[in-house]
Amino acid sequence: MKNQLFTNEKSQIAGIAREMANLDLVSGSSGNVSMRICDEKPGFMGITPMGLPYTELKDEDIVVVDEDLDSIAGSGVPSSESLLHLGIYNYRSDVKAIIHTHSTFSSVAALSHEGIPPILDEMVIYIGGSIEVSNYAFPGTEELAEKVCKALGDKNAALISNHGAVAVGSSLREALNISILMERVAKIYCYARMNNQIKPLPESAIEKERAIFEMKRTSKQSTGEN
Ligand SMILES: [Zn+2]
């Protein structure tokens, strides 16, 4: 019976998790994907399970938990980073989906503790500007969730110090697209730093692009798009 609940949501989450793994944004069973289901109990969010390689992931393995992280559907054990996902949903009411990756170049950028300045137009339009790095906290803790929320602010992506990255969106597809964009930006930034060839975006462009980012968010909220 427990496995018959939320079949549509579990299928969507598993599909995006498999795509994430096929894109090399994670390896093995690392990283995790979640979707906000309902702000009221039961069924707060669906999330990928702990310790299961994505090559073996089936729709029914996705776990649906309530706000106390008690499992109410799905056969797996909720991801060890469930507190991170819960913390972000509580911090940002506009966020409907979260993807946490251990992608290579984002992880390299997460070592610098400086983040990635706004170097590409699409970065400001889709992510909201620079990508900040959270202060270090141990994986799986509430402290990590708090520090990542601080680094995220009102943007769609953040780097997790000495660990990886997180992308958020108004849908699973948007969160995956942000993860892909962030990894590409991090790759470009890492290569550019190798030969000191970094010319930042002009302030006037950042201002206009940030206005587009905010307009997109407002239109999604007013139309209830998710
Ligand atoms: Zn992780």
py3Dmol code that shows the C-alpha trace and the ligand (Angstrom):
import py3Dmol

protein = """\
ATOM      1  CA  MET A   1       0.000   0.000   0.000  1.00  0.00           C
ATOM      2  CA  LYS A   2       2.791   2.387   1.015  1.00  0.00           C
ATOM      3  CA  ASN A   3       4.352   1.972  -2.417  1.00  0.00           C
ATOM      4  CA  GLN A   4       1.158   2.867  -4.253  1.00  0.00           C
ATOM      5  CA  LEU A   5       1.174   6.446  -2.928  1.00  0.00           C
ATOM      6  CA  PHE A   6       2.610   9.405  -4.874  1.00  0.00           C
ATOM      7  CA  THR A   7       3.505   7.250  -7.907  1.00  0.00           C
ATOM      8  CA  ASN A   8       3.522  10.225 -10.297  1.00  0.00           C
ATOM      9  CA  GLU A   9       5.808  12.350  -8.096  1.00  0.00           C
ATOM     10  CA  LYS A  10       8.161   9.409  -7.441  1.00  0.00           C
ATOM     11  CA  SER A  11       8.410   8.726 -11.162  1.00  0.00           C
ATOM     12  CA  GLN A  12       9.285  12.381 -11.928  1.00  0.00           C
ATOM     13  CA  ILE A  13      11.993  12.492  -9.244  1.00  0.00           C
ATOM     14  CA  ALA A  14      13.531   9.164 -10.299  1.00  0.00           C
ATOM     15  CA  GLY A  15      13.545  10.264 -13.962  1.00  0.00           C
ATOM     16  CA  ILE A  16      15.451  13.483 -13.210  1.00  0.00           C
ATOM     17  CA  ALA A  17      17.846  11.617 -10.855  1.00  0.00           C
ATOM     18  CA  ARG A  18      18.721   9.165 -13.650  1.00  0.00           C
ATOM     19  CA  GLU A  19      19.260  12.071 -16.077  1.00  0.00           C
ATOM     20  CA  MET A  20      21.517  13.772 -13.504  1.00  0.00           C
ATOM     21  CA  ALA A  21      23.619  10.621 -13.188  1.00  0.00           C
ATOM     22  CA  ASN A  22      23.796  10.134 -16.981  1.00  0.00           C
ATOM     23  CA  LEU A  23      25.088  13.714 -17.287  1.00  0.00           C
ATOM     24  CA  ASP A  24      27.983  12.841 -14.945  1.00  0.00           C
ATOM     25  CA  LEU A  25      26.908  15.383 -12.337  1.00  0.00           C
ATOM     26  CA  VAL A  26      27.268  12.684  -9.658  1.00  0.00           C
ATOM     27  CA  SER A  27      28.866   9.280  -9.371  1.00  0.00           C
ATOM     28  CA  GLY A  28      27.677   6.094  -7.666  1.00  0.00           C
ATOM     29  CA  SER A  29      24.962   7.003  -5.195  1.00  0.00           C
ATOM     30  CA  SER A  30      26.272  10.498  -4.334  1.00  0.00           C
ATOM     31  CA  GLY A  31      24.141  13.638  -4.633  1.00  0.00           C
ATOM     32  CA  ASN A  32      20.370  13.737  -4.313  1.00  0.00           C
ATOM     33  CA  VAL A  33      17.172  15.046  -5.902  1.00  0.00           C
ATOM     34  CA  SER A  34      13.954  16.199  -4.242  1.00  0.00           C
ATOM     35  CA  MET A  35      10.621  17.798  -5.088  1.00  0.00           C
ATOM     36  CA  ARG A  36       8.249  19.689  -2.793  1.00  0.00           C
ATOM     37  CA  ILE A  37       4.931  17.883  -2.839  1.00  0.00           C
ATOM     38  CA  CYS A  38       2.691  19.625  -0.334  1.00  0.00           C
ATOM     39  CA  ASP A  39       3.211  22.249   2.355  1.00  0.00           C
ATOM     40  CA  GLU A  40       0.852  20.441   4.676  1.00  0.00           C
ATOM     41  CA  LYS A  41       1.300  16.998   6.150  1.00  0.00           C
ATOM     42  CA  PRO A  42       1.353  14.311   4.893  1.00  0.00           C
ATOM     43  CA  GLY A  43       3.745  14.203   1.964  1.00  0.00           C
ATOM     44  CA  PHE A  44       5.974  17.252   2.363  1.00  0.00           C
ATOM     45  CA  MET A  45       8.659  16.192  -0.147  1.00  0.00           C
ATOM     46  CA  GLY A  46       9.825  13.286  -2.248  1.00  0.00           C
ATOM     47  CA  ILE A  47      13.577  12.553  -2.211  1.00  0.00           C
ATOM     48  CA  THR A  48      16.039  10.035  -3.598  1.00  0.00           C
ATOM     49  CA  PRO A  49      17.056   7.237  -1.191  1.00  0.00           C
ATOM     50  CA  MET A  50      20.339   6.833   0.650  1.00  0.00           C
ATOM     51  CA  GLY A  51      23.108   4.639  -0.734  1.00  0.00           C
ATOM     52  CA  LEU A  52      21.456   3.309  -3.893  1.00  0.00           C
ATOM     53  CA  PRO A  53      23.413   3.643  -7.175  1.00  0.00           C
ATOM     54  CA  TYR A  54      21.424   5.576  -9.813  1.00  0.00           C
ATOM     55  CA  THR A  55      21.881   2.694 -12.258  1.00  0.00           C
ATOM     56  CA  GLU A  56      19.688   0.589  -9.937  1.00  0.00           C
ATOM     57  CA  LEU A  57      17.213   3.318  -8.974  1.00  0.00           C
ATOM     58  CA  LYS A  58      13.544   2.441  -9.535  1.00  0.00           C
ATOM     59  CA  ASP A  59      10.573   4.821  -9.185  1.00  0.00           C
ATOM     60  CA  GLU A  60       9.349   3.014  -6.074  1.00  0.00           C
ATOM     61  CA  ASP A  61      12.686   3.599  -4.308  1.00  0.00           C
ATOM     62  CA  ILE A  62      11.940   7.333  -4.031  1.00  0.00           C
ATOM     63  CA  VAL A  63      10.932   8.175  -0.475  1.00  0.00           C
ATOM     64  CA  VAL A  64       8.146  10.570   0.435  1.00  0.00           C
ATOM     65  CA  VAL A  65       8.593  12.114   3.886  1.00  0.00           C
ATOM     66  CA  ASP A  66       6.652  14.489   6.084  1.00  0.00           C
ATOM     67  CA  GLU A  67       8.115  17.602   7.707  1.00  0.00           C
ATOM     68  CA  ASP A  68       9.607  15.512  10.516  1.00  0.00           C
ATOM     69  CA  LEU A  69      11.363  13.434   7.818  1.00  0.00           C
ATOM     70  CA  ASP A  70       9.299  10.396   8.717  1.00  0.00           C
ATOM     71  CA  SER A  71       8.820   8.177   5.684  1.00  0.00           C
ATOM     72  CA  ILE A  72       5.229   7.863   4.481  1.00  0.00           C
ATOM     73  CA  ALA A  73       5.782   6.269   1.057  1.00  0.00           C
ATOM     74  CA  GLY A  74       8.566   4.551  -0.903  1.00  0.00           C
ATOM     75  CA  SER A  75      10.795   1.616  -0.182  1.00  0.00           C
ATOM     76  CA  GLY A  76      14.142   3.383   0.437  1.00  0.00           C
ATOM     77  CA  VAL A  77      15.718   5.222   3.364  1.00  0.00           C
ATOM     78  CA  PRO A  78      15.582   9.026   2.793  1.00  0.00           C
ATOM     79  CA  SER A  79      18.834  10.639   1.596  1.00  0.00           C
ATOM     80  CA  SER A  80      21.391  11.524   4.272  1.00  0.00           C
ATOM     81  CA  GLU A  81      21.081  15.133   3.040  1.00  0.00           C
ATOM     82  CA  SER A  82      17.331  15.311   3.752  1.00  0.00           C
ATOM     83  CA  LEU A  83      17.926  18.082   6.322  1.00  0.00           C
ATOM     84  CA  LEU A  84      19.580  20.187   3.610  1.00  0.00           C
ATOM     85  CA  HIS A  85      16.550  19.836   1.324  1.00  0.00           C
ATOM     86  CA  LEU A  86      14.074  20.453   4.146  1.00  0.00           C
ATOM     87  CA  GLY A  87      16.044  23.522   5.283  1.00  0.00           C
ATOM     88  CA  ILE A  88      16.005  25.047   1.785  1.00  0.00           C
ATOM     89  CA  TYR A  89      12.254  24.435   1.306  1.00  0.00           C
ATOM     90  CA  ASN A  90      11.565  26.089   4.650  1.00  0.00           C
ATOM     91  CA  TYR A  91      13.868  29.014   3.803  1.00  0.00           C
ATOM     92  CA  ARG A  92      12.540  29.605   0.260  1.00  0.00           C
ATOM     93  CA  SER A  93       8.810  29.212  -0.385  1.00  0.00           C
ATOM     94  CA  ASP A  94       9.350  29.703  -4.159  1.00  0.00           C
ATOM     95  CA  VAL A  95      11.573  26.601  -4.439  1.00  0.00           C
ATOM     96  CA  LYS A  96       9.757  23.490  -5.682  1.00  0.00           C
ATOM     97  CA  ALA A  97      12.730  21.255  -6.535  1.00  0.00           C
ATOM     98  CA  ILE A  98      16.345  20.822  -5.368  1.00  0.00           C
ATOM     99  CA  ILE A  99      19.296  18.993  -6.900  1.00  0.00           C
ATOM    100  CA  HIS A 100      22.502  18.435  -4.942  1.00  0.00           C
ATOM    101  CA  THR A 101      25.463  17.299  -7.048  1.00  0.00           C
ATOM    102  CA  HIS A 102      29.128  16.423  -6.615  1.00  0.00           C
ATOM    103  CA  SER A 103      30.049  17.535 -10.146  1.00  0.00           C
ATOM    104  CA  THR A 104      33.764  17.920 -10.814  1.00  0.00           C
ATOM    105  CA  PHE A 105      34.249  21.598 -11.701  1.00  0.00           C
ATOM    106  CA  SER A 106      31.671  22.865  -9.196  1.00  0.00           C
ATOM    107  CA  SER A 107      33.546  20.870  -6.533  1.00  0.00           C
ATOM    108  CA  VAL A 108      36.831  22.460  -7.648  1.00  0.00           C
ATOM    109  CA  ALA A 109      35.236  25.918  -7.346  1.00  0.00           C
ATOM    110  CA  ALA A 110      33.868  24.948  -3.905  1.00  0.00           C
ATOM    111  CA  LEU A 111      37.439  24.570  -2.628  1.00  0.00           C
ATOM    112  CA  SER A 112      38.338  28.212  -3.157  1.00  0.00           C
ATOM    113  CA  HIS A 113      35.861  29.618  -0.622  1.00  0.00           C
ATOM    114  CA  GLU A 114      35.601  32.659  -2.936  1.00  0.00           C
ATOM    115  CA  GLY A 115      32.763  31.510  -5.155  1.00  0.00           C
ATOM    116  CA  ILE A 116      32.312  32.387  -8.820  1.00  0.00           C
ATOM    117  CA  PRO A 117      31.821  36.051  -9.770  1.00  0.00           C
ATOM    118  CA  PRO A 118      29.230  36.960 -12.428  1.00  0.00           C
ATOM    119  CA  ILE A 119      31.265  36.239 -15.568  1.00  0.00           C
ATOM    120  CA  LEU A 120      28.602  35.119 -18.071  1.00  0.00           C
ATOM    121  CA  ASP A 121      25.315  36.769 -19.074  1.00  0.00           C
ATOM    122  CA  GLU A 122      23.190  33.621 -18.629  1.00  0.00           C
ATOM    123  CA  MET A 123      24.571  33.188 -15.122  1.00  0.00           C
ATOM    124  CA  VAL A 124      22.886  36.383 -13.961  1.00  0.00           C
ATOM    125  CA  ILE A 125      19.674  35.722 -15.913  1.00  0.00           C
ATOM    126  CA  TYR A 126      19.148  32.138 -14.701  1.00  0.00           C
ATOM    127  CA  ILE A 127      21.095  31.891 -11.438  1.00  0.00           C
ATOM    128  CA  GLY A 128      20.708  35.471 -10.236  1.00  0.00           C
ATOM    129  CA  GLY A 129      24.376  36.593 -10.229  1.00  0.00           C
ATOM    130  CA  SER A 130      27.516  35.338  -8.533  1.00  0.00           C
ATOM    131  CA  ILE A 131      27.588  31.817  -7.059  1.00  0.00           C
ATOM    132  CA  GLU A 132      28.548  31.945  -3.384  1.00  0.00           C
ATOM    133  CA  VAL A 133      30.252  29.220  -1.323  1.00  0.00           C
ATOM    134  CA  SER A 134      28.811  28.240   2.051  1.00  0.00           C
ATOM    135  CA  ASN A 135      31.070  28.166   5.097  1.00  0.00           C
ATOM    136  CA  TYR A 136      32.139  24.619   5.923  1.00  0.00           C
ATOM    137  CA  ALA A 137      29.790  22.366   7.873  1.00  0.00           C
ATOM    138  CA  PHE A 138      29.672  18.590   8.282  1.00  0.00           C
ATOM    139  CA  PRO A 139      27.520  16.703   5.711  1.00  0.00           C
ATOM    140  CA  GLY A 140      23.984  15.777   6.735  1.00  0.00           C
ATOM    141  CA  THR A 141      23.717  18.330   9.538  1.00  0.00           C
ATOM    142  CA  GLU A 142      21.270  21.133  10.224  1.00  0.00           C
ATOM    143  CA  GLU A 143      24.288  23.436  10.378  1.00  0.00           C
ATOM    144  CA  LEU A 144      25.087  22.569   6.748  1.00  0.00           C
ATOM    145  CA  ALA A 145      21.504  23.420   5.761  1.00  0.00           C
ATOM    146  CA  GLU A 146      21.716  26.809   7.511  1.00  0.00           C
ATOM    147  CA  LYS A 147      25.037  27.710   5.905  1.00  0.00           C
ATOM    148  CA  VAL A 148      23.931  26.649   2.427  1.00  0.00           C
ATOM    149  CA  CYS A 149      20.723  28.712   2.755  1.00  0.00           C
ATOM    150  CA  LYS A 150      22.862  31.725   3.643  1.00  0.00           C
ATOM    151  CA  ALA A 151      25.042  31.188   0.545  1.00  0.00           C
ATOM    152  CA  LEU A 152      21.968  30.628  -1.637  1.00  0.00           C
ATOM    153  CA  GLY A 153      20.115  33.795  -0.589  1.00  0.00           C
ATOM    154  CA  ASP A 154      17.502  34.517  -3.258  1.00  0.00           C
ATOM    155  CA  LYS A 155      19.525  32.899  -6.074  1.00  0.00           C
ATOM    156  CA  ASN A 156      19.128  29.543  -7.812  1.00  0.00           C
ATOM    157  CA  ALA A 157      22.526  28.002  -7.037  1.00  0.00           C
ATOM    158  CA  ALA A 158      25.235  27.786  -4.377  1.00  0.00           C
ATOM    159  CA  LEU A 159      28.490  25.916  -3.845  1.00  0.00           C
ATOM    160  CA  ILE A 160      28.930  23.787  -0.725  1.00  0.00           C
ATOM    161  CA  SER A 161      32.374  24.237   0.778  1.00  0.00           C
ATOM    162  CA  ASN A 162      34.708  21.234   0.257  1.00  0.00           C
ATOM    163  CA  HIS A 163      31.733  19.167  -0.868  1.00  0.00           C
ATOM    164  CA  GLY A 164      29.746  20.039  -4.021  1.00  0.00           C
ATOM    165  CA  ALA A 165      26.872  22.172  -5.222  1.00  0.00           C
ATOM    166  CA  VAL A 166      23.153  22.768  -4.957  1.00  0.00           C
ATOM    167  CA  ALA A 167      20.680  24.027  -7.569  1.00  0.00           C
ATOM    168  CA  VAL A 168      17.051  24.984  -6.997  1.00  0.00           C
ATOM    169  CA  GLY A 169      14.101  25.748  -9.250  1.00  0.00           C
ATOM    170  CA  SER A 170      10.382  26.065  -9.644  1.00  0.00           C
ATOM    171  CA  SER A 171      10.406  22.566 -11.192  1.00  0.00           C
ATOM    172  CA  LEU A 172      12.675  19.512 -11.365  1.00  0.00           C
ATOM    173  CA  ARG A 173      13.525  20.379 -14.974  1.00  0.00           C
ATOM    174  CA  GLU A 174      14.568  23.918 -14.025  1.00  0.00           C
ATOM    175  CA  ALA A 175      16.722  22.650 -11.128  1.00  0.00           C
ATOM    176  CA  LEU A 176      18.453  20.184 -13.485  1.00  0.00           C
ATOM    177  CA  ASN A 177      19.048  22.927 -16.074  1.00  0.00           C
ATOM    178  CA  ILE A 178      20.557  25.126 -13.349  1.00  0.00           C
ATOM    179  CA  SER A 179      22.840  22.232 -12.257  1.00  0.00           C
ATOM    180  CA  ILE A 180      24.046  21.818 -15.845  1.00  0.00           C
ATOM    181  CA  LEU A 181      24.583  25.578 -16.263  1.00  0.00           C
ATOM    182  CA  MET A 182      26.440  25.849 -12.934  1.00  0.00           C
ATOM    183  CA  GLU A 183      28.821  23.025 -13.869  1.00  0.00           C
ATOM    184  CA  ARG A 184      29.526  24.669 -17.254  1.00  0.00           C
ATOM    185  CA  VAL A 185      30.126  28.069 -15.590  1.00  0.00           C
ATOM    186  CA  ALA A 186      32.448  26.446 -13.015  1.00  0.00           C
ATOM    187  CA  LYS A 187      34.380  24.704 -15.801  1.00  0.00           C
ATOM    188  CA  ILE A 188      34.815  27.952 -17.749  1.00  0.00           C
ATOM    189  CA  TYR A 189      35.858  29.785 -14.573  1.00  0.00           C
ATOM    190  CA  CYS A 190      38.416  27.120 -13.615  1.00  0.00           C
ATOM    191  CA  TYR A 191      39.990  27.195 -17.090  1.00  0.00           C
ATOM    192  CA  ALA A 192      39.959  31.008 -17.196  1.00  0.00           C
ATOM    193  CA  ARG A 193      41.715  31.205 -13.823  1.00  0.00           C
ATOM    194  CA  MET A 194      44.509  28.986 -15.091  1.00  0.00           C
ATOM    195  CA  ASN A 195      45.725  31.736 -17.416  1.00  0.00           C
ATOM    196  CA  ASN A 196      44.351  34.759 -15.566  1.00  0.00           C
ATOM    197  CA  GLN A 197      42.067  35.675 -18.419  1.00  0.00           C
ATOM    198  CA  ILE A 198      39.060  36.840 -16.477  1.00  0.00           C
ATOM    199  CA  LYS A 199      37.213  39.959 -17.530  1.00  0.00           C
ATOM    200  CA  PRO A 200      34.072  40.477 -15.429  1.00  0.00           C
ATOM    201  CA  LEU A 201      30.677  41.401 -16.868  1.00  0.00           C
ATOM    202  CA  PRO A 202      30.031  45.169 -16.998  1.00  0.00           C
ATOM    203  CA  GLU A 203      27.984  46.407 -14.031  1.00  0.00           C
ATOM    204  CA  SER A 204      25.316  47.794 -16.401  1.00  0.00           C
ATOM    205  CA  ALA A 205      24.792  44.324 -17.930  1.00  0.00           C
ATOM    206  CA  ILE A 206      24.562  42.687 -14.497  1.00  0.00           C
ATOM    207  CA  GLU A 207      21.887  45.204 -13.508  1.00  0.00           C
ATOM    208  CA  LYS A 208      19.757  44.543 -16.622  1.00  0.00           C
ATOM    209  CA  GLU A 209      20.165  40.756 -16.379  1.00  0.00           C
ATOM    210  CA  ARG A 210      19.320  40.726 -12.679  1.00  0.00           C
ATOM    211  CA  ALA A 211      16.090  42.580 -13.561  1.00  0.00           C
ATOM    212  CA  ILE A 212      15.268  39.786 -16.074  1.00  0.00           C
ATOM    213  CA  PHE A 213      15.976  37.147 -13.360  1.00  0.00           C
ATOM    214  CA  GLU A 214      13.613  38.894 -10.956  1.00  0.00           C
ATOM    215  CA  MET A 215      10.926  39.364 -13.617  1.00  0.00           C
ATOM    216  CA  LYS A 216      11.042  35.645 -14.492  1.00  0.00           C
ATOM    217  CA  ARG A 217      10.644  34.705 -10.848  1.00  0.00           C
ATOM    218  CA  THR A 218       7.729  37.103 -10.315  1.00  0.00           C
ATOM    219  CA  SER A 219       5.911  35.831 -13.416  1.00  0.00           C
ATOM    220  CA  LYS A 220       6.345  32.200 -12.258  1.00  0.00           C
ATOM    221  CA  GLN A 221       4.961  33.052  -8.835  1.00  0.00           C
ATOM    222  CA  SER A 222       1.963  34.950 -10.197  1.00  0.00           C
ATOM    223  CA  THR A 223       1.038  32.194 -12.683  1.00  0.00           C
ATOM    224  CA  GLY A 224       1.685  29.449 -10.109  1.00  0.00           C
ATOM    225  CA  GLU A 225       4.029  27.699 -12.566  1.00  0.00           C
ATOM    226  CA  ASN A 226       5.976  24.825 -11.072  1.00  0.00           C
TER     227      ASN A 226
END
"""
ligand_1 = """\
1
ZN
Zn 26.788 15.559 -0.987
"""
view = py3Dmol.view(width=600, height=400)
view.addModel(protein, "pdb")
view.setStyle({"model": 0}, {"cartoon": {"style": "trace"}})
view.addModel(ligand_1, "xyz")
view.setStyle({"model": 1}, {"stick": {}})
view.zoomTo()
view.show()
